[in-house]
Amino acid sequence: MMTDIIKDNEKRDKIRFISFIIPEFARSYKMNKQTAYRYLKTNGGLDFLFEHWWALHIDNPLYAVRDLYDVCSQNERTP
């Protein structure tokens, strides 16, 4: 039972952080939230975010946004 509580707390924290950082990314790069989400999804930022959210959430949000941008710019696909 205790492990269920821990897992639930971790899931809740993950959702809260992701729900916070995508709008922060959008605001930082002057995008609307949908455009930011699509940009992150297309260029590997969401994968990076889901994989490394634990490390990203303990740092300054500015650094997390910058890290997401760096990952996306390295993976950016030109149409």
mmCIF file of the N, C-alpha and C atoms, coordinates in Angstrom:
data_MODEL
# 
_entry.id   MODEL 
# 
loop_
_atom_site.group_PDB 
_atom_site.id 
_atom_site.type_symbol 
_atom_site.label_atom_id 
_atom_site.label_alt_id 
_atom_site.label_comp_id 
_atom_site.label_asym_id 
_atom_site.label_entity_id 
_atom_site.label_seq_id 
_atom_site.pdbx_PDB_ins_code 
_atom_site.Cartn_x 
_atom_site.Cartn_y 
_atom_site.Cartn_z 
_atom_site.occupancy 
_atom_site.B_iso_or_equiv 
_atom_site.pdbx_formal_charge 
_atom_site.auth_seq_id 
_atom_site.auth_comp_id 
_atom_site.auth_asym_id 
_atom_site.auth_atom_id 
_atom_site.pdbx_PDB_model_num 
ATOM 1   N N  . MET A 1 1  ? 0.818  -1.196 0.000   1.00 0.00 ? 1  MET A N  1 
ATOM 2   C CA . MET A 1 1  ? 0.000  0.000  0.000   1.00 0.00 ? 1  MET A CA 1 
ATOM 3   C C  . MET A 1 1  ? 0.867  1.267  0.000   1.00 0.00 ? 1  MET A C  1 
ATOM 4   N N  . MET A 1 2  ? 1.940  1.263  0.749   1.00 0.00 ? 2  MET A N  1 
ATOM 5   C CA . MET A 1 2  ? 2.819  2.424  0.815   1.00 0.00 ? 2  MET A CA 1 
ATOM 6   C C  . MET A 1 2  ? 3.464  2.701  -0.542  1.00 0.00 ? 2  MET A C  1 
ATOM 7   N N  . THR A 1 3  ? 3.815  1.659  -1.278  1.00 0.00 ? 3  THR A N  1 
ATOM 8   C CA . THR A 1 3  ? 4.430  1.866  -2.592  1.00 0.00 ? 3  THR A CA 1 
ATOM 9   C C  . THR A 1 3  ? 3.438  2.489  -3.566  1.00 0.00 ? 3  THR A C  1 
ATOM 10  N N  . ASP A 1 4  ? 2.153  2.189  -3.424  1.00 0.00 ? 4  ASP A N  1 
ATOM 11  C CA . ASP A 1 4  ? 1.136  2.822  -4.269  1.00 0.00 ? 4  ASP A CA 1 
ATOM 12  C C  . ASP A 1 4  ? 1.079  4.323  -4.022  1.00 0.00 ? 4  ASP A C  1 
ATOM 13  N N  . ILE A 1 5  ? 1.193  4.726  -2.772  1.00 0.00 ? 5  ILE A N  1 
ATOM 14  C CA . ILE A 1 5  ? 1.171  6.148  -2.417  1.00 0.00 ? 5  ILE A CA 1 
ATOM 15  C C  . ILE A 1 5  ? 2.391  6.838  -3.021  1.00 0.00 ? 5  ILE A C  1 
ATOM 16  N N  . ILE A 1 6  ? 3.548  6.203  -2.914  1.00 0.00 ? 6  ILE A N  1 
ATOM 17  C CA . ILE A 1 6  ? 4.772  6.787  -3.461  1.00 0.00 ? 6  ILE A CA 1 
ATOM 18  C C  . ILE A 1 6  ? 4.653  6.933  -4.973  1.00 0.00 ? 6  ILE A C  1 
ATOM 19  N N  . LYS A 1 7  ? 4.184  5.912  -5.646  1.00 0.00 ? 7  LYS A N  1 
ATOM 20  C CA . LYS A 1 7  ? 4.031  5.969  -7.096  1.00 0.00 ? 7  LYS A CA 1 
ATOM 21  C C  . LYS A 1 7  ? 3.019  7.037  -7.487  1.00 0.00 ? 7  LYS A C  1 
ATOM 22  N N  . ASP A 1 8  ? 1.926  7.132  -6.742  1.00 0.00 ? 8  ASP A N  1 
ATOM 23  C CA . ASP A 1 8  ? 0.924  8.150  -7.036  1.00 0.00 ? 8  ASP A CA 1 
ATOM 24  C C  . ASP A 1 8  ? 1.498  9.554  -6.849  1.00 0.00 ? 8  ASP A C  1 
ATOM 25  N N  . ASN A 1 9  ? 2.269  9.752  -5.800  1.00 0.00 ? 9  ASN A N  1 
ATOM 26  C CA . ASN A 1 9  ? 2.893  11.053 -5.574  1.00 0.00 ? 9  ASN A CA 1 
ATOM 27  C C  . ASN A 1 9  ? 3.869  11.382 -6.690  1.00 0.00 ? 9  ASN A C  1 
ATOM 28  N N  . GLU A 1 10 ? 4.629  10.403 -7.125  1.00 0.00 ? 10 GLU A N  1 
ATOM 29  C CA . GLU A 1 10 ? 5.593  10.625 -8.203  1.00 0.00 ? 10 GLU A CA 1 
ATOM 30  C C  . GLU A 1 10 ? 4.870  10.968 -9.506  1.00 0.00 ? 10 GLU A C  1 
ATOM 31  N N  . LYS A 1 11 ? 3.799  10.261 -9.793  1.00 0.00 ? 11 LYS A N  1 
ATOM 32  C CA . LYS A 1 11 ? 3.020  10.563 -11.005 1.00 0.00 ? 11 LYS A CA 1 
ATOM 33  C C  . LYS A 1 11 ? 2.433  11.966 -10.930 1.00 0.00 ? 11 LYS A C  1 
ATOM 34  N N  . ARG A 1 12 ? 1.900  12.311 -9.766  1.00 0.00 ? 12 ARG A N  1 
ATOM 35  C CA . ARG A 1 12 ? 1.316  13.641 -9.586  1.00 0.00 ? 12 ARG A CA 1 
ATOM 36  C C  . ARG A 1 12 ? 2.378  14.729 -9.754  1.00 0.00 ? 12 ARG A C  1 
ATOM 37  N N  . ASP A 1 13 ? 3.558  14.507 -9.177  1.00 0.00 ? 13 ASP A N  1 
ATOM 38  C CA . ASP A 1 13 ? 4.650  15.478 -9.311  1.00 0.00 ? 13 ASP A CA 1 
ATOM 39  C C  . ASP A 1 13 ? 5.092  15.605 -10.762 1.00 0.00 ? 13 ASP A C  1 
ATOM 40  N N  . LYS A 1 14 ? 5.155  14.498 -11.458 1.00 0.00 ? 14 LYS A N  1 
ATOM 41  C CA . LYS A 1 14 ? 5.559  14.504 -12.872 1.00 0.00 ? 14 LYS A CA 1 
ATOM 42  C C  . LYS A 1 14 ? 4.557  15.296 -13.708 1.00 0.00 ? 14 LYS A C  1 
ATOM 43  N N  . ILE A 1 15 ? 3.282  15.035 -13.494 1.00 0.00 ? 15 ILE A N  1 
ATOM 44  C CA . ILE A 1 15 ? 2.235  15.741 -14.239 1.00 0.00 ? 15 ILE A CA 1 
ATOM 45  C C  . ILE A 1 15 ? 2.269  17.230 -13.922 1.00 0.00 ? 15 ILE A C  1 
ATOM 46  N N  . ARG A 1 16 ? 2.433  17.569 -12.663 1.00 0.00 ? 16 ARG A N  1 
ATOM 47  C CA . ARG A 1 16 ? 2.503  18.989 -12.274 1.00 0.00 ? 16 ARG A CA 1 
ATOM 48  C C  . ARG A 1 16 ? 3.673  19.692 -12.949 1.00 0.00 ? 16 ARG A C  1 
ATOM 49  N N  . PHE A 1 17 ? 4.837  19.037 -12.943 1.00 0.00 ? 17 PHE A N  1 
ATOM 50  C CA . PHE A 1 17 ? 6.010  19.664 -13.539 1.00 0.00 ? 17 PHE A CA 1 
ATOM 51  C C  . PHE A 1 17 ? 5.833  19.840 -15.044 1.00 0.00 ? 17 PHE A C  1 
ATOM 52  N N  . ILE A 1 18 ? 5.373  18.806 -15.711 1.00 0.00 ? 18 ILE A N  1 
ATOM 53  C CA . ILE A 1 18 ? 5.198  18.887 -17.164 1.00 0.00 ? 18 ILE A CA 1 
ATOM 54  C C  . ILE A 1 18 ? 4.133  19.930 -17.505 1.00 0.00 ? 18 ILE A C  1 
ATOM 55  N N  . SER A 1 19 ? 3.073  19.984 -16.709 1.00 0.00 ? 19 SER A N  1 
ATOM 56  C CA . SER A 1 19 ? 2.028  20.995 -16.922 1.00 0.00 ? 19 SER A CA 1 
ATOM 57  C C  . SER A 1 19 ? 2.531  22.408 -16.667 1.00 0.00 ? 19 SER A C  1 
ATOM 58  N N  . PHE A 1 20 ? 3.552  22.534 -15.868 1.00 0.00 ? 20 PHE A N  1 
ATOM 59  C CA . PHE A 1 20 ? 4.155  23.836 -15.591 1.00 0.00 ? 20 PHE A CA 1 
ATOM 60  C C  . PHE A 1 20 ? 5.192  24.223 -16.650 1.00 0.00 ? 20 PHE A C  1 
ATOM 61  N N  . ILE A 1 21 ? 6.039  23.275 -17.050 1.00 0.00 ? 21 ILE A N  1 
ATOM 62  C CA . ILE A 1 21 ? 7.203  23.628 -17.855 1.00 0.00 ? 21 ILE A CA 1 
ATOM 63  C C  . ILE A 1 21 ? 6.852  23.893 -19.319 1.00 0.00 ? 21 ILE A C  1 
ATOM 64  N N  . ILE A 1 22 ? 5.837  23.248 -19.857 1.00 0.00 ? 22 ILE A N  1 
ATOM 65  C CA . ILE A 1 22 ? 5.469  23.505 -21.260 1.00 0.00 ? 22 ILE A CA 1 
ATOM 66  C C  . ILE A 1 22 ? 4.979  24.943 -21.441 1.00 0.00 ? 22 ILE A C  1 
ATOM 67  N N  . PRO A 1 23 ? 4.084  25.456 -20.597 1.00 0.00 ? 23 PRO A N  1 
ATOM 68  C CA . PRO A 1 23 ? 3.726  26.876 -20.717 1.00 0.00 ? 23 PRO A CA 1 
ATOM 69  C C  . PRO A 1 23 ? 4.906  27.822 -20.459 1.00 0.00 ? 23 PRO A C  1 
ATOM 70  N N  . GLU A 1 24 ? 5.818  27.428 -19.560 1.00 0.00 ? 24 GLU A N  1 
ATOM 71  C CA . GLU A 1 24 ? 7.018  28.239 -19.327 1.00 0.00 ? 24 GLU A CA 1 
ATOM 72  C C  . GLU A 1 24 ? 7.870  28.294 -20.591 1.00 0.00 ? 24 GLU A C  1 
ATOM 73  N N  . PHE A 1 25 ? 8.013  27.161 -21.257 1.00 0.00 ? 25 PHE A N  1 
ATOM 74  C CA . PHE A 1 25 ? 8.754  27.103 -22.511 1.00 0.00 ? 25 PHE A CA 1 
ATOM 75  C C  . PHE A 1 25 ? 8.086  28.005 -23.540 1.00 0.00 ? 25 PHE A C  1 
ATOM 76  N N  . ALA A 1 26 ? 6.769  27.902 -23.641 1.00 0.00 ? 26 ALA A N  1 
ATOM 77  C CA . ALA A 1 26 ? 6.009  28.720 -24.595 1.00 0.00 ? 26 ALA A CA 1 
ATOM 78  C C  . ALA A 1 26 ? 6.208  30.207 -24.314 1.00 0.00 ? 26 ALA A C  1 
ATOM 79  N N  . ARG A 1 27 ? 6.118  30.583 -23.064 1.00 0.00 ? 27 ARG A N  1 
ATOM 80  C CA . ARG A 1 27 ? 6.278  31.980 -22.684 1.00 0.00 ? 27 ARG A CA 1 
ATOM 81  C C  . ARG A 1 27 ? 7.695  32.473 -22.985 1.00 0.00 ? 27 ARG A C  1 
ATOM 82  N N  . SER A 1 28 ? 8.675  31.652 -22.669 1.00 0.00 ? 28 SER A N  1 
ATOM 83  C CA . SER A 1 28 ? 10.077 32.046 -22.876 1.00 0.00 ? 28 SER A CA 1 
ATOM 84  C C  . SER A 1 28 ? 10.411 32.281 -24.345 1.00 0.00 ? 28 SER A C  1 
ATOM 85  N N  . TYR A 1 29 ? 9.802  31.496 -25.213 1.00 0.00 ? 29 TYR A N  1 
ATOM 86  C CA . TYR A 1 29 ? 10.109 31.605 -26.639 1.00 0.00 ? 29 TYR A CA 1 
ATOM 87  C C  . TYR A 1 29 ? 8.959  32.221 -27.444 1.00 0.00 ? 29 TYR A C  1 
ATOM 88  N N  . LYS A 1 30 ? 8.066  32.905 -26.727 1.00 0.00 ? 30 LYS A N  1 
ATOM 89  C CA . LYS A 1 30 ? 6.974  33.671 -27.333 1.00 0.00 ? 30 LYS A CA 1 
ATOM 90  C C  . LYS A 1 30 ? 6.157  32.830 -28.323 1.00 0.00 ? 30 LYS A C  1 
ATOM 91  N N  . MET A 1 31 ? 5.719  31.679 -27.851 1.00 0.00 ? 31 MET A N  1 
ATOM 92  C CA . MET A 1 31 ? 4.862  30.778 -28.618 1.00 0.00 ? 31 MET A CA 1 
ATOM 93  C C  . MET A 1 31 ? 3.567  30.605 -27.830 1.00 0.00 ? 31 MET A C  1 
ATOM 94  N N  . ASN A 1 32 ? 2.518  30.181 -28.525 1.00 0.00 ? 32 ASN A N  1 
ATOM 95  C CA . ASN A 1 32 ? 1.362  29.751 -27.746 1.00 0.00 ? 32 ASN A CA 1 
ATOM 96  C C  . ASN A 1 32 ? 1.625  28.321 -27.279 1.00 0.00 ? 32 ASN A C  1 
ATOM 97  N N  . LYS A 1 33 ? 0.828  27.841 -26.330 1.00 0.00 ? 33 LYS A N  1 
ATOM 98  C CA . LYS A 1 33 ? 1.085  26.540 -25.721 1.00 0.00 ? 33 LYS A CA 1 
ATOM 99  C C  . LYS A 1 33 ? 1.004  25.389 -26.716 1.00 0.00 ? 33 LYS A C  1 
ATOM 100 N N  . GLN A 1 34 ? 0.066  25.468 -27.645 1.00 0.00 ? 34 GLN A N  1 
ATOM 101 C CA . GLN A 1 34 ? -0.063 24.401 -28.642 1.00 0.00 ? 34 GLN A CA 1 
ATOM 102 C C  . GLN A 1 34 ? 1.153  24.335 -29.547 1.00 0.00 ? 34 GLN A C  1 
ATOM 103 N N  . THR A 1 35 ? 1.644  25.475 -29.976 1.00 0.00 ? 35 THR A N  1 
ATOM 104 C CA . THR A 1 35 ? 2.830  25.512 -30.825 1.00 0.00 ? 35 THR A CA 1 
ATOM 105 C C  . THR A 1 35 ? 4.035  24.981 -30.066 1.00 0.00 ? 35 THR A C  1 
ATOM 106 N N  . ALA A 1 36 ? 4.170  25.375 -28.813 1.00 0.00 ? 36 ALA A N  1 
ATOM 107 C CA . ALA A 1 36 ? 5.284  24.895 -27.995 1.00 0.00 ? 36 ALA A CA 1 
ATOM 108 C C  . ALA A 1 36 ? 5.211  23.378 -27.831 1.00 0.00 ? 36 ALA A C  1 
ATOM 109 N N  . TYR A 1 37 ? 4.022  22.865 -27.561 1.00 0.00 ? 37 TYR A N  1 
ATOM 110 C CA . TYR A 1 37 ? 3.849  21.415 -27.408 1.00 0.00 ? 37 TYR A CA 1 
ATOM 111 C C  . TYR A 1 37 ? 4.244  20.689 -28.693 1.00 0.00 ? 37 TYR A C  1 
ATOM 112 N N  . ARG A 1 38 ? 3.756  21.177 -29.834 1.00 0.00 ? 38 ARG A N  1 
ATOM 113 C CA . ARG A 1 38 ? 4.093  20.534 -31.114 1.00 0.00 ? 38 ARG A CA 1 
ATOM 114 C C  . ARG A 1 38 ? 5.590  20.604 -31.387 1.00 0.00 ? 38 ARG A C  1 
ATOM 115 N N  . TYR A 1 39 ? 6.215  21.744 -31.098 1.00 0.00 ? 39 TYR A N  1 
ATOM 116 C CA . TYR A 1 39 ? 7.651  21.900 -31.291 1.00 0.00 ? 39 TYR A CA 1 
ATOM 117 C C  . TYR A 1 39 ? 8.414  20.896 -30.426 1.00 0.00 ? 39 TYR A C  1 
ATOM 118 N N  . LEU A 1 40 ? 8.038  20.807 -29.159 1.00 0.00 ? 40 LEU A N  1 
ATOM 119 C CA . LEU A 1 40 ? 8.695  19.865 -28.253 1.00 0.00 ? 40 LEU A CA 1 
ATOM 120 C C  . LEU A 1 40 ? 8.478  18.419 -28.701 1.00 0.00 ? 40 LEU A C  1 
ATOM 121 N N  . LYS A 1 41 ? 7.275  18.116 -29.121 1.00 0.00 ? 41 LYS A N  1 
ATOM 122 C CA . LYS A 1 41 ? 6.976  16.747 -29.555 1.00 0.00 ? 41 LYS A CA 1 
ATOM 123 C C  . LYS A 1 41 ? 7.740  16.386 -30.830 1.00 0.00 ? 41 LYS A C  1 
ATOM 124 N N  . THR A 1 42 ? 7.752  17.276 -31.796 1.00 0.00 ? 42 THR A N  1 
ATOM 125 C CA . THR A 1 42 ? 8.387  17.020 -33.084 1.00 0.00 ? 42 THR A CA 1 
ATOM 126 C C  . THR A 1 42 ? 9.901  16.888 -32.966 1.00 0.00 ? 42 THR A C  1 
ATOM 127 N N  . ASN A 1 43 ? 10.498 17.645 -32.074 1.00 0.00 ? 43 ASN A N  1 
ATOM 128 C CA . ASN A 1 43 ? 11.959 17.719 -32.016 1.00 0.00 ? 43 ASN A CA 1 
ATOM 129 C C  . ASN A 1 43 ? 12.585 17.012 -30.814 1.00 0.00 ? 43 ASN A C  1 
ATOM 130 N N  . GLY A 1 44 ? 11.854 16.123 -30.186 1.00 0.00 ? 44 GLY A N  1 
ATOM 131 C CA . GLY A 1 44 ? 12.419 15.292 -29.127 1.00 0.00 ? 44 GLY A CA 1 
ATOM 132 C C  . GLY A 1 44 ? 12.412 15.893 -27.740 1.00 0.00 ? 44 GLY A C  1 
ATOM 133 N N  . GLY A 1 45 ? 11.869 17.084 -27.602 1.00 0.00 ? 45 GLY A N  1 
ATOM 134 C CA . GLY A 1 45 ? 11.835 17.721 -26.291 1.00 0.00 ? 45 GLY A CA 1 
ATOM 135 C C  . GLY A 1 45 ? 10.928 17.007 -25.301 1.00 0.00 ? 45 GLY A C  1 
ATOM 136 N N  . LEU A 1 46 ? 9.795  16.524 -25.768 1.00 0.00 ? 46 LEU A N  1 
ATOM 137 C CA . LEU A 1 46 ? 8.882  15.811 -24.864 1.00 0.00 ? 46 LEU A CA 1 
ATOM 138 C C  . LEU A 1 46 ? 9.494  14.504 -24.401 1.00 0.00 ? 46 LEU A C  1 
ATOM 139 N N  . ASP A 1 47 ? 10.147 13.781 -25.299 1.00 0.00 ? 47 ASP A N  1 
ATOM 140 C CA . ASP A 1 47 ? 10.813 12.542 -24.898 1.00 0.00 ? 47 ASP A CA 1 
ATOM 141 C C  . ASP A 1 47 ? 11.862 12.829 -23.822 1.00 0.00 ? 47 ASP A C  1 
ATOM 142 N N  . PHE A 1 48 ? 12.644 13.867 -24.048 1.00 0.00 ? 48 PHE A N  1 
ATOM 143 C CA . PHE A 1 48 ? 13.657 14.282 -23.076 1.00 0.00 ? 48 PHE A CA 1 
ATOM 144 C C  . PHE A 1 48 ? 13.002 14.667 -21.756 1.00 0.00 ? 48 PHE A C  1 
ATOM 145 N N  . LEU A 1 49 ? 11.920 15.396 -21.830 1.00 0.00 ? 49 LEU A N  1 
ATOM 146 C CA . LEU A 1 49 ? 11.201 15.846 -20.639 1.00 0.00 ? 49 LEU A CA 1 
ATOM 147 C C  . LEU A 1 49 ? 10.663 14.661 -19.843 1.00 0.00 ? 49 LEU A C  1 
ATOM 148 N N  . PHE A 1 50 ? 10.036 13.699 -20.518 1.00 0.00 ? 50 PHE A N  1 
ATOM 149 C CA . PHE A 1 50 ? 9.502  12.529 -19.818 1.00 0.00 ? 50 PHE A CA 1 
ATOM 150 C C  . PHE A 1 50 ? 10.612 11.668 -19.220 1.00 0.00 ? 50 PHE A C  1 
ATOM 151 N N  . GLU A 1 51 ? 11.729 11.584 -19.907 1.00 0.00 ? 51 GLU A N  1 
ATOM 152 C CA . GLU A 1 51 ? 12.827 10.754 -19.425 1.00 0.00 ? 51 GLU A CA 1 
ATOM 153 C C  . GLU A 1 51 ? 13.598 11.404 -18.278 1.00 0.00 ? 51 GLU A C  1 
ATOM 154 N N  . HIS A 1 52 ? 13.754 12.723 -18.326 1.00 0.00 ? 52 HIS A N  1 
ATOM 155 C CA . HIS A 1 52 ? 14.608 13.412 -17.358 1.00 0.00 ? 52 HIS A CA 1 
ATOM 156 C C  . HIS A 1 52 ? 13.865 14.395 -16.462 1.00 0.00 ? 52 HIS A C  1 
ATOM 157 N N  . TRP A 1 53 ? 12.562 14.275 -16.350 1.00 0.00 ? 53 TRP A N  1 
ATOM 158 C CA . TRP A 1 53 ? 11.790 15.250 -15.594 1.00 0.00 ? 53 TRP A CA 1 
ATOM 159 C C  . TRP A 1 53 ? 12.270 15.359 -14.149 1.00 0.00 ? 53 TRP A C  1 
ATOM 160 N N  . TRP A 1 54 ? 12.698 14.251 -13.564 1.00 0.00 ? 54 TRP A N  1 
ATOM 161 C CA . TRP A 1 54 ? 13.090 14.265 -12.159 1.00 0.00 ? 54 TRP A CA 1 
ATOM 162 C C  . TRP A 1 54 ? 14.287 15.195 -11.940 1.00 0.00 ? 54 TRP A C  1 
ATOM 163 N N  . ALA A 1 55 ? 15.266 15.117 -12.825 1.00 0.00 ? 55 ALA A N  1 
ATOM 164 C CA . ALA A 1 55 ? 16.436 15.987 -12.707 1.00 0.00 ? 55 ALA A CA 1 
ATOM 165 C C  . ALA A 1 55 ? 16.084 17.422 -13.073 1.00 0.00 ? 55 ALA A C  1 
ATOM 166 N N  . LEU A 1 56 ? 15.237 17.601 -14.080 1.00 0.00 ? 56 LEU A N  1 
ATOM 167 C CA . LEU A 1 56 ? 14.876 18.950 -14.524 1.00 0.00 ? 56 LEU A CA 1 
ATOM 168 C C  . LEU A 1 56 ? 14.059 19.708 -13.482 1.00 0.00 ? 56 LEU A C  1 
ATOM 169 N N  . HIS A 1 57 ? 13.197 19.000 -12.766 1.00 0.00 ? 57 HIS A N  1 
ATOM 170 C CA . HIS A 1 57 ? 12.279 19.704 -11.863 1.00 0.00 ? 57 HIS A CA 1 
ATOM 171 C C  . HIS A 1 57 ? 12.960 20.241 -10.607 1.00 0.00 ? 57 HIS A C  1 
ATOM 172 N N  . ILE A 1 58 ? 14.151 19.748 -10.279 1.00 0.00 ? 58 ILE A N  1 
ATOM 173 C CA . ILE A 1 58 ? 14.813 20.245 -9.072  1.00 0.00 ? 58 ILE A CA 1 
ATOM 174 C C  . ILE A 1 58 ? 15.701 21.453 -9.362  1.00 0.00 ? 58 ILE A C  1 
ATOM 175 N N  . ASP A 1 59 ? 15.857 21.778 -10.623 1.00 0.00 ? 59 ASP A N  1 
ATOM 176 C CA . ASP A 1 59 ? 16.694 22.906 -11.019 1.00 0.00 ? 59 ASP A CA 1 
ATOM 177 C C  . ASP A 1 59 ? 15.819 24.140 -11.269 1.00 0.00 ? 59 ASP A C  1 
ATOM 178 N N  . ASN A 1 60 ? 16.447 25.233 -11.499 1.00 0.00 ? 60 ASN A N  1 
ATOM 179 C CA . ASN A 1 60 ? 15.754 26.466 -11.850 1.00 0.00 ? 60 ASN A CA 1 
ATOM 180 C C  . ASN A 1 60 ? 14.980 26.235 -13.157 1.00 0.00 ? 60 ASN A C  1 
ATOM 181 N N  . PRO A 1 61 ? 13.715 26.636 -13.237 1.00 0.00 ? 61 PRO A N  1 
ATOM 182 C CA . PRO A 1 61 ? 12.941 26.431 -14.463 1.00 0.00 ? 61 PRO A CA 1 
ATOM 183 C C  . PRO A 1 61 ? 13.597 27.040 -15.702 1.00 0.00 ? 61 PRO A C  1 
ATOM 184 N N  . LEU A 1 62 ? 14.335 28.120 -15.528 1.00 0.00 ? 62 LEU A N  1 
ATOM 185 C CA . LEU A 1 62 ? 15.040 28.732 -16.644 1.00 0.00 ? 62 LEU A CA 1 
ATOM 186 C C  . LEU A 1 62 ? 16.007 27.736 -17.290 1.00 0.00 ? 62 LEU A C  1 
ATOM 187 N N  . TYR A 1 63 ? 16.703 26.969 -16.463 1.00 0.00 ? 63 TYR A N  1 
ATOM 188 C CA . TYR A 1 63 ? 17.646 25.984 -16.982 1.00 0.00 ? 63 TYR A CA 1 
ATOM 189 C C  . TYR A 1 63 ? 16.922 24.821 -17.653 1.00 0.00 ? 63 TYR A C  1 
ATOM 190 N N  . ALA A 1 64 ? 15.799 24.423 -17.097 1.00 0.00 ? 64 ALA A N  1 
ATOM 191 C CA . ALA A 1 64 ? 15.018 23.341 -17.706 1.00 0.00 ? 64 ALA A CA 1 
ATOM 192 C C  . ALA A 1 64 ? 14.515 23.759 -19.088 1.00 0.00 ? 64 ALA A C  1 
ATOM 193 N N  . VAL A 1 65 ? 14.032 24.984 -19.194 1.00 0.00 ? 65 VAL A N  1 
ATOM 194 C CA . VAL A 1 65 ? 13.561 25.504 -20.487 1.00 0.00 ? 65 VAL A CA 1 
ATOM 195 C C  . VAL A 1 65 ? 14.720 25.560 -21.477 1.00 0.00 ? 65 VAL A C  1 
ATOM 196 N N  . ARG A 1 66 ? 15.854 26.029 -21.016 1.00 0.00 ? 66 ARG A N  1 
ATOM 197 C CA . ARG A 1 66 ? 17.030 26.100 -21.896 1.00 0.00 ? 66 ARG A CA 1 
ATOM 198 C C  . ARG A 1 66 ? 17.477 24.711 -22.342 1.00 0.00 ? 66 ARG A C  1 
ATOM 199 N N  . ASP A 1 67 ? 17.464 23.753 -21.429 1.00 0.00 ? 67 ASP A N  1 
ATOM 200 C CA . ASP A 1 67 ? 17.835 22.382 -21.781 1.00 0.00 ? 67 ASP A CA 1 
ATOM 201 C C  . ASP A 1 67 ? 16.877 21.804 -22.819 1.00 0.00 ? 67 ASP A C  1 
ATOM 202 N N  . LEU A 1 68 ? 15.589 22.066 -22.653 1.00 0.00 ? 68 LEU A N  1 
ATOM 203 C CA . LEU A 1 68 ? 14.613 21.602 -23.639 1.00 0.00 ? 68 LEU A CA 1 
ATOM 204 C C  . LEU A 1 68 ? 14.883 22.216 -25.008 1.00 0.00 ? 68 LEU A C  1 
ATOM 205 N N  . TYR A 1 69 ? 15.177 23.509 -25.014 1.00 0.00 ? 69 TYR A N  1 
ATOM 206 C CA . TYR A 1 69 ? 15.483 24.174 -26.283 1.00 0.00 ? 69 TYR A CA 1 
ATOM 207 C C  . TYR A 1 69 ? 16.737 23.573 -26.925 1.00 0.00 ? 69 TYR A C  1 
ATOM 208 N N  . ASP A 1 70 ? 17.761 23.339 -26.122 1.00 0.00 ? 70 ASP A N  1 
ATOM 209 C CA . ASP A 1 70 ? 19.000 22.754 -26.649 1.00 0.00 ? 70 ASP A CA 1 
ATOM 210 C C  . ASP A 1 70 ? 18.755 21.392 -27.279 1.00 0.00 ? 70 ASP A C  1 
ATOM 211 N N  . VAL A 1 71 ? 17.980 20.550 -26.613 1.00 0.00 ? 71 VAL A N  1 
ATOM 212 C CA . VAL A 1 71 ? 17.663 19.224 -27.153 1.00 0.00 ? 71 VAL A CA 1 
ATOM 213 C C  . VAL A 1 71 ? 16.904 19.373 -28.462 1.00 0.00 ? 71 VAL A C  1 
ATOM 214 N N  . CYS A 1 72 ? 15.909 20.237 -28.477 1.00 0.00 ? 72 CYS A N  1 
ATOM 215 C CA . CYS A 1 72 ? 15.101 20.423 -29.688 1.00 0.00 ? 72 CYS A CA 1 
ATOM 216 C C  . CYS A 1 72 ? 15.917 20.998 -30.840 1.00 0.00 ? 72 CYS A C  1 
ATOM 217 N N  . SER A 1 73 ? 16.779 21.946 -30.536 1.00 0.00 ? 73 SER A N  1 
ATOM 218 C CA . SER A 1 73 ? 17.554 22.559 -31.619 1.00 0.00 ? 73 SER A CA 1 
ATOM 219 C C  . SER A 1 73 ? 18.543 21.552 -32.221 1.00 0.00 ? 73 SER A C  1 
ATOM 220 N N  . GLN A 1 74 ? 19.035 20.634 -31.419 1.00 0.00 ? 74 GLN A N  1 
ATOM 221 C CA . GLN A 1 74 ? 19.915 19.584 -31.946 1.00 0.00 ? 74 GLN A CA 1 
ATOM 222 C C  . GLN A 1 74 ? 19.157 18.590 -32.815 1.00 0.00 ? 74 GLN A C  1 
ATOM 223 N N  . ASN A 1 75 ? 17.883 18.398 -32.522 1.00 0.00 ? 75 ASN A N  1 
ATOM 224 C CA . ASN A 1 75 ? 17.072 17.425 -33.253 1.00 0.00 ? 75 ASN A CA 1 
ATOM 225 C C  . ASN A 1 75 ? 16.156 18.062 -34.293 1.00 0.00 ? 75 ASN A C  1 
ATOM 226 N N  . GLU A 1 76 ? 16.220 19.352 -34.436 1.00 0.00 ? 76 GLU A N  1 
ATOM 227 C CA . GLU A 1 76 ? 15.265 20.084 -35.274 1.00 0.00 ? 76 GLU A CA 1 
ATOM 228 C C  . GLU A 1 76 ? 15.235 19.545 -36.699 1.00 0.00 ? 76 GLU A C  1 
ATOM 229 N N  . ARG A 1 77 ? 14.037 19.337 -37.153 1.00 0.00 ? 77 ARG A N  1 
ATOM 230 C CA . ARG A 1 77 ? 13.808 18.845 -38.509 1.00 0.00 ? 77 ARG A CA 1 
ATOM 231 C C  . ARG A 1 77 ? 13.346 19.987 -39.380 1.00 0.00 ? 77 ARG A C  1 
ATOM 232 N N  . THR A 1 78 ? 13.938 20.112 -40.526 1.00 0.00 ? 78 THR A N  1 
ATOM 233 C CA . THR A 1 78 ? 13.496 21.159 -41.462 1.00 0.00 ? 78 THR A CA 1 
ATOM 234 C C  . THR A 1 78 ? 12.471 20.559 -42.414 1.00 0.00 ? 78 THR A C  1 
ATOM 235 N N  . PRO A 1 79 ? 11.385 21.304 -42.663 1.00 0.00 ? 79 PRO A N  1 
ATOM 236 C CA . PRO A 1 79 ? 10.325 20.763 -43.536 1.00 0.00 ? 79 PRO A CA 1 
ATOM 237 C C  . PRO A 1 79 ? 10.751 20.667 -44.980 1.00 0.00 ? 79 PRO A C  1 
# 
